[in-house]
Amino acid sequence: MESNHIIKYDDCCACGACASQCHADAITLVPDSRGNLFPKVDETACINCGMCKSVCPCNSKISGTDTFLKTFIGYYEDEDTTILSSSGGIFAAIAKHILEEGGAVFGAAAVYENNKLLIKHIRIENDSELKKIQGSKYVHSLTQEVFSEVRDLLTSGRTVLFSGTSCQVMALRTFLGKDYKQLYTVDLVCHGVPENLLLDAYISYLEHKWKCRIIDIAFRNKKAPSFATTKDSYVLTLKCENIKTGSTETRYIEKYKSAYYKLFLSRACYRENCYSCPYATLDKPSDITLGDFRPTASEYETMVLSKDKVYSSILVHTKKGEALLSSIPGQTIPLIEISQDKMREHHYNLVRPSVISPEGKRLAKMYQTTGFSGLQFYVDIYGTVKRIMKKM
């Protein structure tokens, strides 16, 4: 069986469900000429059972959850936990509740292993590990290693919370093949994701430039020095290890100074399937969808919102999701219900998939020609000129 018999190239989300389900171990995810992961089938090992195609979320007949939908904004009251979250900390509140009830939580984490930093899904079992999976990861997270683990826990009767992009949640559902009452899923309002290989290239560029090893990364940081004045948490935070001494230091790169962020925010270099994402809608395969909610000046007044708080968008798709949200004790998550139209106004990716911007096309072409060294040089010059023009 050839790999294009599983799914068309432009539709594949590299979830790894096919590889996880293959009993013949005939499928691996490998980068193609564009740098995108895609399933490769070893035809000498393939037994033509068709299981890979049956679990592919893009081939699945499983529809969205149901017609139930409630939309809110809110935040988590625990500021010590929320400070590590990208927005209002709702995922952290839900995860803590699941952990306190003896459940397991799966989410994307930055993992340094085999002298390499990558983003992949991991399982956590206690509150002290929660920080590993908090915060948005603006890169494709590898999930195929955890699907079987989730199934084993559910089969044993454990409660599981799985968080990821919509396609990853759908992949888990198709892999499992049936609903489990003790499985809860959370996805996010997703713009699209670049591959780990793009992040690899950026990290390699920085390591060469700074003469260090980068052993940890965060894409949003409310503790960054600039957040106090700008209230903008889009700051790359990098933990760097000195090659000679082994000492570590933390470095910050604000979004407008980062070549990687310039690509991401201009919607360039995403996986091809992201530009035709079927989940760029209010209808999601999860129990709960989360995102950033940035109130307008008038909304602060009409909705009586505090400017000291950072808010999350919350879309509840199932009654199970509603029950989970309401089961969190006390007034831990103050909620304000808003209309679906208002939610769409704040998230264009609930209306349509991302489209690469004109600037993104230029930046992508520049990156393909010069790599991150040339692209960063352009970003530095552009930023300097822009600041001079602003002063003038």
C-alpha positions in Angstrom: 0.0 0.0 0.0 1.5 3.3 -1.0 1.4 6.2 1.4 -0.9 8.3 -0.8 -3.5 5.6 -0.4 -3.9 6.7 3.2 -4.6 10.3 2.6 -3.9 13.0 0.0 -0.7 15.0 0.7 -2.5 18.4 1.1 -5.0 16.9 3.6 -2.6 15.1 5.9 -2.1 16.6 9.4 0.7 14.3 10.4 -1.2 13.1 13.5 0.4 9.7 13.4 -2.8 7.8 14.0 -2.0 5.6 11.0 1.4 4.7 12.3 0.1 4.1 15.8 -2.6 1.7 14.6 -0.4 -0.3 12.2 0.1 -3.7 13.7 2.7 -4.5 11.1 4.9 -1.5 12.0 4.9 -0.6 8.3 4.3 3.1 8.7 6.6 5.9 9.8 6.3 9.7 9.5 9.2 11.1 7.6 9.9 14.6 6.2 9.4 15.1 2.5 11.1 17.5 0.2 9.1 20.4 1.6 10.1 19.5 5.1 6.5 18.3 6.0 6.0 15.0 7.8 4.0 12.5 5.8 3.4 8.8 6.4 5.7 6.5 4.5 4.6 2.9 4.1 7.1 0.0 3.9 5.4 -2.0 1.2 7.4 -5.1 2.1 5.9 -5.1 5.6 2.4 -3.9 4.8 -0.3 -6.6 5.1 -3.0 -4.5 3.3 -5.4 -4.6 6.2 -6.6 -1.0 5.6 -6.5 -0.1 9.3 -4.3 3.0 8.5 -7.0 4.4 6.2 -9.8 3.7 8.7 -8.2 5.6 11.5 -7.1 8.6 9.4 -9.1 11.6 10.8 -9.3 13.1 7.3 -11.0 9.9 6.0 -13.3 9.5 9.0 -17.0 9.6 8.9 -17.1 10.9 12.4 -18.7 14.3 12.3 -18.3 17.1 14.8 -19.6 16.6 18.3 -23.3 17.7 18.2 -25.4 20.8 17.8 -24.9 21.8 21.5 -22.8 25.0 21.8 -22.3 27.6 24.4 -19.8 30.4 24.2 -18.2 32.2 27.1 -15.2 34.3 28.1 -13.5 33.8 31.5 -10.4 33.4 33.5 -8.9 31.3 36.2 -8.7 33.0 39.6 -5.4 31.3 40.6 -2.9 33.9 39.5 0.1 31.8 40.4 -1.0 29.2 37.8 -2.4 31.6 35.3 0.9 33.5 35.0 2.3 30.5 33.1 -0.7 30.3 30.8 -1.0 32.0 27.4 -4.3 33.7 28.2 -6.9 33.2 30.9 -5.7 29.9 32.3 -8.8 27.9 31.7 -7.0 24.8 30.5 -4.8 24.9 33.6 -7.9 25.0 35.8 -9.5 22.1 34.0 -6.3 20.1 34.0 -5.8 20.6 37.8 -9.3 19.4 38.4 -8.7 16.2 36.4 -5.5 15.6 38.2 -7.0 16.1 41.6 -9.7 13.5 40.7 -6.9 11.0 39.9 -6.9 11.4 36.2 -4.1 11.8 33.7 -3.6 14.8 31.3 -2.0 14.8 27.9 -0.7 18.0 26.2 2.1 19.5 24.1 5.5 20.1 25.8 9.0 21.2 24.9 11.2 18.2 25.5 15.0 18.1 25.3 16.1 14.6 24.6 19.0 13.1 22.6 20.6 16.5 22.5 17.6 17.9 20.6 14.7 20.2 21.6 11.4 19.2 20.1 7.7 19.7 20.8 5.7 16.5 21.4 2.7 15.3 23.5 3.4 13.9 26.9 1.4 12.6 29.9 1.4 14.2 33.3 0.1 12.7 36.5 0.4 15.5 39.1 0.1 19.2 39.6 3.8 19.9 39.8 4.1 18.8 36.1 1.4 21.0 34.8 3.7 23.8 33.8 5.3 21.5 31.2 2.1 21.5 29.1 0.9 25.0 29.8 1.2 27.7 27.2 0.6 27.7 23.4 3.2 25.9 21.2 3.4 27.5 17.8 4.7 24.4 16.0 3.4 21.0 15.1 3.4 18.7 18.2 4.2 15.0 17.7 1.3 12.9 19.0 1.7 9.4 17.7 3.5 8.1 20.8 0.6 8.9 23.1 -2.5 7.5 21.3 -2.0 3.9 22.5 -1.1 5.2 26.0 -4.5 7.1 26.1 -6.3 4.0 25.0 -4.7 1.8 27.6 -5.6 4.3 30.4 -9.2 4.5 29.3 -9.5 0.7 29.0 -8.2 0.4 32.6 -10.9 2.9 33.7 -8.8 6.0 34.2 -10.1 9.5 33.5 -8.1 11.2 30.7 -8.0 14.8 29.5 -6.4 15.2 26.1 -5.5 18.6 24.7 -4.3 19.5 21.2 -5.3 21.0 17.9 -8.7 20.0 16.4 -7.1 17.6 14.0 -5.2 15.9 16.8 -8.4 15.5 18.8 -10.2 14.1 15.8 -7.3 11.7 15.2 -7.5 10.4 18.8 -11.3 9.9 18.4 -10.8 7.9 15.2 -7.9 5.9 16.7 -10.0 5.0 19.7 -12.9 4.0 17.5 -15.5 4.6 20.2 -16.6 7.1 22.8 -15.3 6.8 26.4 -17.4 8.6 29.1 -14.2 9.3 31.1 -12.4 10.9 28.1 -12.4 14.7 28.0 -11.0 16.6 25.0 -9.9 20.2 24.7 -8.7 21.9 21.5 -7.9 25.4 20.6 -8.7 28.1 18.1 -5.8 27.2 15.8 -4.2 29.5 13.2 -2.1 26.7 11.7 1.2 25.1 12.6 4.7 25.0 11.2 6.7 21.7 11.3 9.2 20.9 14.1 11.8 21.1 11.3 11.3 24.9 10.9 11.8 25.3 14.7 14.8 23.1 14.5 16.4 25.3 11.9 15.7 28.4 13.9 17.1 26.9 17.1 20.2 25.8 15.2 20.6 29.3 13.8 20.4 30.8 17.4 22.7 28.2 18.9 25.3 29.0 16.3 24.9 32.7 16.8 24.9 32.6 20.6 27.4 29.7 21.0 25.1 27.7 23.3 22.6 24.9 23.5 19.0 25.8 23.7 17.4 23.3 26.0 13.9 24.8 26.6 11.5 27.2 24.9 8.3 29.0 25.6 6.3 30.9 22.9 4.3 33.1 25.3 5.5 34.6 28.5 3.7 37.0 31.0 6.9 37.1 33.1 9.0 38.5 30.3 10.4 42.0 31.1 8.5 43.6 28.2 5.1 42.3 29.3 4.8 44.7 32.2 4.7 47.7 29.7 3.3 46.2 26.5 0.9 43.5 27.9 2.0 41.5 24.9 2.9 37.9 25.9 4.2 37.0 22.4 7.8 36.7 23.6 10.1 33.8 22.8 11.8 32.7 26.0 14.8 30.5 25.5 16.8 28.6 28.2 20.4 28.5 26.9 23.2 26.3 28.2 26.8 27.5 27.8 28.7 24.9 25.8 31.9 25.4 27.8 30.8 26.0 31.4 27.4 24.3 31.4 25.8 27.3 33.1 22.4 28.4 31.9 20.7 31.8 31.2 17.3 32.9 29.9 17.1 35.0 26.8 14.0 36.8 25.5 13.1 37.7 21.9 10.0 39.9 21.3 7.8 38.8 18.4 8.7 41.7 16.1 12.4 40.9 16.5 12.1 37.2 15.8 12.4 35.8 12.3 10.5 32.7 13.4 7.6 34.8 14.8 7.5 36.9 11.7 6.9 33.8 9.6 4.3 32.4 12.0 2.3 35.6 12.4 2.3 36.3 8.7 0.8 32.8 8.3 3.8 31.5 6.3 5.4 28.0 6.4 2.4 26.2 8.0 1.7 22.6 7.0 -0.2 22.5 3.7 -3.3 21.0 5.3 -3.7 24.1 7.6 -4.6 26.3 4.7 -7.7 24.1 4.0 -8.5 23.2 7.6 -12.0 21.7 8.0 -12.1 22.8 11.6 -11.9 26.5 11.0 -15.5 26.8 12.2 -17.5 26.8 15.3 -18.1 23.1 14.9 -15.2 21.2 16.6 -14.5 17.6 17.5 -13.7 18.4 21.1 -15.7 18.9 24.3 -14.3 22.4 24.8 -12.4 24.8 22.6 -10.1 27.5 24.1 -8.5 30.6 22.7 -7.4 34.2 23.5 -10.0 36.8 24.0 -8.8 40.4 23.7 -11.7 42.8 24.6 -12.1 46.0 22.7 -12.3 49.3 24.5 -16.1 49.3 24.3 -16.3 45.7 25.4 -14.4 46.5 28.6 -17.2 49.0 29.4 -20.3 47.2 28.2 -19.3 43.8 29.6 -17.8 45.3 32.8 -14.4 43.6 32.4 -11.3 44.2 34.4 -8.3 45.5 32.5 -6.1 43.7 35.0 -7.3 40.3 33.8 -6.4 38.3 30.8 -9.4 36.5 29.3 -9.9 33.2 27.5 -12.5 32.4 24.8 -14.4 29.2 25.8 -16.6 27.3 23.4 -18.4 24.4 25.0 -19.5 21.8 22.4 -20.9 19.0 24.5 -23.0 18.5 27.6 -20.1 16.5 28.9 -17.8 19.5 28.4 -20.4 21.7 30.2 -20.5 19.3 33.1 -16.7 19.3 33.3 -16.5 23.1 33.4 -19.3 23.4 36.0 -17.7 20.7 38.2 -14.7 22.9 39.0 -15.4 24.0 42.6 -16.5 27.5 43.7 -16.0 30.7 41.7 -12.7 29.5 40.4 -13.6 30.4 36.8 -15.9 33.4 36.5 -17.8 33.1 33.2 -19.6 35.6 31.0 -21.7 34.2 28.2 -21.4 35.9 24.9 -23.0 35.3 21.5 -21.6 33.1 18.8 -21.4 36.0 16.4 -19.3 38.0 19.0 -17.0 35.0 19.3 -16.6 34.9 15.5 -15.7 38.6 15.5 -12.7 37.8 17.8 -11.5 34.7 15.9 -11.4 34.7 12.1 -10.2 31.1 12.3 -13.7 30.2 13.5 -14.9 31.4 10.1 -12.2 30.3 7.6 -8.7 28.8 7.5 -5.6 30.9 7.5 -4.4 32.4 4.3 -0.8 33.3 3.9 -0.4 37.1 3.8 1.5 39.0 1.0 4.3 39.7 3.5 4.3 36.0 4.4 4.9 35.0 0.8 7.9 37.3 0.6 9.3 36.1 3.9 8.8 32.4 3.0 10.6 33.0 -0.3 13.4 34.8 1.5 13.7 32.0 4.0 13.9 29.3 1.3 16.7 31.3 -0.4 18.7 32.6 2.6 17.6 30.5 5.6 17.2 32.2 9.0 20.4 34.1 8.8 19.2 36.1 5.8 15.7 36.4 7.1 16.8 37.6 10.5 19.0 40.3 8.8 16.0 41.5 7.0 13.8 41.5 10.1 16.5 43.5 12.0 16.9 46.1 9.3 13.1 46.4 8.8 12.6 46.9 12.5 15.3 49.5 12.7 13.9 51.5 9.8 10.4 51.3 11.2 11.5 52.6 14.6 13.3 55.5 13.0 10.3 56.4 10.9 8.1 56.3 14.0 10.4 58.7 15.8 10.4 61.0 12.8 
